[in-house]
Amino acid sequence: MGCQSEVIHCYEQMAPLTERMLMLANLGHWGDLPALEEQQSELVDRLRALEPNESLSESQTARKYQLLVRIRAHQDAIGKLVMPQLQELGQTLKSMMSQHMLQQAYGRPN
């Protein structure tokens, strides 16, 4: 394939990273996701710095598109798994806030 670009290298690192994140989300290993999200964020920051300064060949552009489709599919699937968890967390927080307000207004039950 010739000389590989730094941009393509970043996307090739991100694709299996998002795949691993999806696997962990499917298993319910939510505590493992933040470290991987941090790695992904670092790659995105790197891409923001690299992409404006690097021209890609036609084949590299095609590879980038393939990787982006794969990454996006992983991210969409993760989002579908995370949203119910976030909604449940929101309901829990809302319930705790209501309980706290009742305790403030009427005191703690015996």
C-alpha positions, 0 to 999 in steps of 0.5 A: 500500500506504500507509505501509510499516513498518520491520519489513516494510522489513527483511524486504524487504531480507532476502529478496533478501539470502538469495537472493543468499547462495543464488546464491553458495553454489550457485556455491561462492563460500563466501568471499563469504558471511560479509559477507552473513551479517553483513548478515543478522545486522544485519537480524535484530538490528534486527527484534528491536528493532523487532517488539515495538514495531510493530503490523502491519496484516492486509495487512502481516502477510500480506506478512511471512509471504510474505517469511518463507516465501521467506527460510526456503526460501533458508536451507534450500537454503543449509543443504543446500549448506553441510552437506557443506562443513562435514562435509568440513571436519570430516573434514579437521580430524580427519585433521590432528589425527590426523596431528599426534598421530602426529607428536608421538608418533613424530616427523616422518618423514624 
